[in-house]
Amino acid sequence: MQGNIVVPLELTFDSGESKFHGLNLYYGADAIGGFAEAVALTTHAIVNDNVVKQTPSVKGFSLNFKNSFVGSFRQKIELEFNNEESIRVIKYIGMDAYIELLKLHLRIPVGGSTKLEFRKANQWYRQMKHSDELLERLKRPLERIHHPVTGQGYKVILSKARTPLLSFDKNTGNYLFAETKSPHRKTIEVAVSRFNARRGTGRFIEEEDFESISFSPKSIKLMPRAQKNALADSLKRLANDDLYKIKALVTEVLAFDGRVKHYILHSVDA
């Protein structure tokens, strides 16, 4: 339709740990389904600032197959923004910011960077209220995307036109699937870069240019109001360029390579 915004995407299944010798129908279909779910959920959250429970409930755009290729298996997909609100949002933030926000949410659960480069992407991300909920919701679709990785030893590449955006391989799969909870609690000094008071979830940073790490409370019902206020205050100060650190008692959840993947928050010095 005239006036709609079309984004050409492509999913490529290629040699990884194993040489490409054909894509298994089950693994490939599940990965493409997981990709469609992940892109749909993330795009809906960016445009509408909420997380839907069922993928068919997304609105403002469509995802459609284009022609596929032989060789390393490539599937072209067309993302089309097709209602007034979604088109308005994409024109306001710009295509580069949308793509960066899409990449951010698809790479964080697999161990990718939490940083954004574009100013508009940063501004829009700060006002997205449901980003942490979205990241939790994306775990299952990302597991499906990795089925050709775990099942056939391939890698999966997401591209926009001919520009690679993200790659899913053995390392991203290990980060997604494997984790170990530390047997000990520890106290850390951190600032808050995101915080959802209703859920008690958010992200900590040690320094302004460091990667952020997600946290969630051991029990939101047992989190005192004073501790919520302390978290919210640190976030507010950071927005005003004041890296105000708090002391948090946490349990570390470690990835397969020893990186801290997540913090379970027990208490905050308030």
MARSEMI-208864 format. One line per field, with one value per residue (C-alpha): x, y negated, z; residue in three letters. Coordinates in steps of 0.1 Angstrom, whole numbers, plus 2048, in hexadecimal, padded with zeros to 3 digits. Layout:
<nodes>
c1 = c(X / ...)
c2 = c(Y / ...)
c3 = c(Z / ...)
senu = c(ALA / ...)
</nodes>
This chain:
<nodes>
c1 = c(800 / 80C / 81B / 824 / 847 / 857 / 876 / 887 / 895 / 8A7 / 8AE / 8CC / 8D5 / 8F9 / 917 / 920 / 930 / 925 / 926 / 904 / 8F5 / 8D0 / 8B8 / 8A3 / 87E / 875 / 893 / 88F / 86A / 86D / 889 / 876 / 857 / 86C / 87B / 858 / 84D / 86C / 86A / 844 / 846 / 863 / 855 / 833 / 844 / 858 / 83A / 81F / 832 / 822 / 829 / 80E / 807 / 7FF / 813 / 7F3 / 7E9 / 805 / 7F9 / 806 / 81B / 81C / 837 / 836 / 84C / 85E / 86F / 889 / 8AB / 8BE / 8E2 / 8E7 / 8C2 / 8B6 / 892 / 888 / 86E / 85C / 853 / 839 / 82D / 809 / 7F5 / 7F6 / 805 / 821 / 82B / 82B / 842 / 85A / 85C / 861 / 87D / 88C / 893 / 8B7 / 8A9 / 88E / 8A8 / 8BF / 8A3 / 899 / 8BE / 8C1 / 8A4 / 8AD / 8D2 / 8D0 / 8C1 / 8DE / 8FA / 8FC / 904 / 8EB / 8F7 / 8E5 / 8F7 / 8DB / 8CD / 8A9 / 8AC / 8B9 / 89C / 882 / 891 / 890 / 86B / 863 / 852 / 851 / 874 / 87D / 85C / 863 / 886 / 876 / 85C / 876 / 888 / 872 / 873 / 899 / 89B / 888 / 89F / 8BC / 8AE / 8C2 / 8E1 / 8DC / 8CD / 8E3 / 901 / 8F8 / 8F8 / 8DA / 8DF / 8C5 / 8CB / 8B9 / 8BC / 8E1 / 8ED / 8F2 / 8E1 / 8E5 / 8F4 / 8E8 / 901 / 910 / 91B / 8FA / 8E8 / 8FF / 8F8 / 8D2 / 8CF / 8EA / 8EC / 8F8 / 8EC / 907 / 904 / 90D / 8FE / 914 / 911 / 917 / 918 / 904 / 8EF / 8CC / 8C8 / 8A4 / 88A / 866 / 857 / 839 / 84E / 86D / 882 / 89D / 8C1 / 8E1 / 901 / 922 / 92E / 91E / 92F / 92B / 913 / 8F3 / 8E7 / 8C3 / 8B6 / 896 / 88B / 88B / 867 / 856 / 83D / 859 / 86A / 865 / 859 / 87A / 88E / 879 / 87D / 8A3 / 8A4 / 88D / 8A3 / 8C3 / 8B1 / 8A5 / 8C8 / 8D8 / 8BF / 8CE / 8F2 / 8F8 / 905 / 8F8 / 901 / 8ED / 8F8 / 8E4 / 8E5 / 8E2 / 8E7 / 8F9 / 8EC / 90A / 90B / 91F / 93E / 93E / 92D / 912 / 8F2 / 8D9 / 8D6 / 8BC / 8B7 / 8B2 / 8B4 / 8C0 / 8D0 / 8B5)
c2 = c(800 / 7DD / 7CC / 7EC / 7F2 / 813 / 822 / 83E / 858 / 879 / 898 / 8AD / 8D0 / 8D7 / 8EC / 8E8 / 904 / 91A / 915 / 90C / 92B / 922 / 914 / 92D / 924 / 926 / 911 / 8F8 / 8F3 / 8F0 / 8D6 / 8C1 / 8C3 / 8B8 / 89C / 890 / 891 / 87E / 863 / 85F / 85C / 844 / 82E / 82C / 822 / 807 / 7F9 / 7FE / 7FF / 81E / 844 / 85A / 87D / 88C / 884 / 881 / 863 / 84D / 82F / 814 / 82A / 84B / 866 / 878 / 892 / 887 / 89F / 8B6 / 8C2 / 8E2 / 8E7 / 8DC / 8D9 / 8B5 / 8AA / 887 / 877 / 856 / 841 / 827 / 80B / 806 / 7F1 / 7CC / 7CF / 7E8 / 7D3 / 7B4 / 7C4 / 7D1 / 7B0 / 79E / 7B4 / 7BD / 7DF / 7E0 / 7DC / 7F7 / 80F / 808 / 80E / 82E / 83A / 830 / 845 / 863 / 863 / 85C / 87E / 88F / 87B / 85E / 839 / 825 / 804 / 7EE / 7D6 / 7C1 / 7A4 / 7AB / 7D0 / 7C7 / 7AE / 7C6 / 7E3 / 7CE / 7C9 / 7ED / 7FA / 81F / 826 / 83E / 851 / 853 / 862 / 87E / 884 / 887 / 8A5 / 8C0 / 8B1 / 8AE / 8D2 / 8DB / 8C6 / 8DB / 8FD / 8FF / 8F6 / 910 / 92A / 927 / 912 / 8F4 / 8CF / 8B8 / 895 / 879 / 85E / 83F / 83F / 84B / 83C / 856 / 84C / 869 / 88C / 8A9 / 8C5 / 8DE / 8C2 / 8AF / 8D0 / 8D9 / 8B7 / 8BB / 8DF / 8E3 / 8D1 / 8D8 / 8C8 / 8BE / 8CF / 8AF / 88C / 86E / 848 / 833 / 80D / 803 / 7E9 / 7F0 / 7EA / 7F8 / 800 / 80C / 806 / 81C / 83B / 831 / 839 / 824 / 821 / 818 / 808 / 804 / 7E6 / 7D0 / 7E1 / 805 / 81F / 821 / 841 / 84A / 850 / 85D / 85F / 87F / 876 / 856 / 85A / 859 / 83A / 81D / 7FC / 7EB / 802 / 7FC / 7D7 / 7DB / 7ED / 7D2 / 7B6 / 7C5 / 7C7 / 7A3 / 797 / 7AA / 798 / 778 / 784 / 78D / 7B0 / 7B6 / 7D9 / 7EE / 80D / 82C / 84F / 867 / 88A / 88C / 8A1 / 8AA / 8B2 / 8D0 / 8B9 / 8AB / 88A / 87D / 883 / 877 / 86C / 879 / 85C / 863 / 840 / 81C / 805 / 7EA)
c3 = c(800 / 7F7 / 816 / 828 / 833 / 828 / 838 / 825 / 83C / 835 / 84A / 83E / 84B / 843 / 84E / 873 / 888 / 86B / 846 / 837 / 825 / 824 / 83E / 851 / 84C / 872 / 87E / 862 / 865 / 88B / 887 / 86E / 885 / 8A2 / 88E / 883 / 8A8 / 8B4 / 89A / 89E / 8C4 / 8C4 / 8A8 / 8B9 / 8DA / 8C9 / 8B7 / 8D0 / 8F2 / 8FE / 8FD / 8EF / 8FD / 8DB / 8BB / 8A5 / 8BB / 8AD / 899 / 882 / 86B / 859 / 853 / 832 / 81F / 7FF / 7E7 / 7F6 / 7E8 / 7E3 / 7F1 / 814 / 81B / 81A / 821 / 818 / 82F / 82B / 849 / 840 / 857 / 84C / 864 / 86D / 890 / 887 / 868 / 87E / 898 / 87E / 86C / 88E / 89B / 879 / 869 / 877 / 89A / 895 / 888 / 8A5 / 8BE / 8AD / 8AE / 8D2 / 8DE / 8CA / 8D4 / 8FA / 902 / 8EF / 8FF / 8E7 / 8F0 / 903 / 8F5 / 8DB / 8C3 / 8B4 / 8C9 / 8BE / 8C6 / 8E9 / 8EF / 8E3 / 8F7 / 917 / 914 / 90B / 92B / 923 / 915 / 932 / 92E / 909 / 90E / 924 / 90A / 8EE / 8FE / 8EE / 8CB / 8CD / 8D8 / 8B8 / 8A3 / 8B0 / 8A7 / 886 / 89C / 8B6 / 89E / 880 / 88A / 874 / 87A / 873 / 866 / 866 / 84C / 840 / 81B / 817 / 838 / 854 / 875 / 88C / 88C / 8A1 / 8A6 / 8C0 / 8D7 / 8D7 / 8DD / 8FA / 90A / 905 / 911 / 92C / 94E / 971 / 991 / 9A9 / 9CB / 9DD / 9E0 / 9DC / 9E0 / 9C1 / 9BC / 99D / 98D / 97F / 959 / 956 / 970 / 96F / 992 / 98C / 984 / 998 / 979 / 968 / 95F / 972 / 965 / 977 / 963 / 948 / 92A / 938 / 92B / 940 / 951 / 959 / 97C / 98A / 9AF / 9C2 / 9CB / 9C0 / 9DC / 9F6 / 9E7 / 9FF / 9F1 / 9FD / 9E7 / 9C9 / 9CF / 9D2 / 9B0 / 9A0 / 9AE / 9A0 / 97E / 980 / 989 / 96C / 954 / 961 / 95B / 97F / 982 / 9A5 / 9B2 / 9CB / 9DD / 9D2 / 9E1 / 9C4 / 9B8 / 996 / 97A / 964 / 93F / 931 / 92C / 94F / 947 / 95F / 94C / 966 / 98A / 9A3 / 9BA / 9DF / 9EE / 9E8 / A02 / A04)
senu = c(MET / GLN / GLY / ASN / ILE / VAL / VAL / PRO / LEU / GLU / LEU / THR / PHE / ASP / SER / GLY / GLU / SER / LYS / PHE / HIS / GLY / LEU / ASN / LEU / TYR / TYR / GLY / ALA / ASP / ALA / ILE / GLY / GLY / PHE / ALA / GLU / ALA / VAL / ALA / LEU / THR / THR / HIS / ALA / ILE / VAL / ASN / ASP / ASN / VAL / VAL / LYS / GLN / THR / PRO / SER / VAL / LYS / GLY / PHE / SER / LEU / ASN / PHE / LYS / ASN / SER / PHE / VAL / GLY / SER / PHE / ARG / GLN / LYS / ILE / GLU / LEU / GLU / PHE / ASN / ASN / GLU / GLU / SER / ILE / ARG / VAL / ILE / LYS / TYR / ILE / GLY / MET / ASP / ALA / TYR / ILE / GLU / LEU / LEU / LYS / LEU / HIS / LEU / ARG / ILE / PRO / VAL / GLY / GLY / SER / THR / LYS / LEU / GLU / PHE / ARG / LYS / ALA / ASN / GLN / TRP / TYR / ARG / GLN / MET / LYS / HIS / SER / ASP / GLU / LEU / LEU / GLU / ARG / LEU / LYS / ARG / PRO / LEU / GLU / ARG / ILE / HIS / HIS / PRO / VAL / THR / GLY / GLN / GLY / TYR / LYS / VAL / ILE / LEU / SER / LYS / ALA / ARG / THR / PRO / LEU / LEU / SER / PHE / ASP / LYS / ASN / THR / GLY / ASN / TYR / LEU / PHE / ALA / GLU / THR / LYS / SER / PRO / HIS / ARG / LYS / THR / ILE / GLU / VAL / ALA / VAL / SER / ARG / PHE / ASN / ALA / ARG / ARG / GLY / THR / GLY / ARG / PHE / ILE / GLU / GLU / GLU / ASP / PHE / GLU / SER / ILE / SER / PHE / SER / PRO / LYS / SER / ILE / LYS / LEU / MET / PRO / ARG / ALA / GLN / LYS / ASN / ALA / LEU / ALA / ASP / SER / LEU / LYS / ARG / LEU / ALA / ASN / ASP / ASP / LEU / TYR / LYS / ILE / LYS / ALA / LEU / VAL / THR / GLU / VAL / LEU / ALA / PHE / ASP / GLY / ARG / VAL / LYS / HIS / TYR / ILE / LEU / HIS / SER / VAL / ASP / ALA)
</nodes>
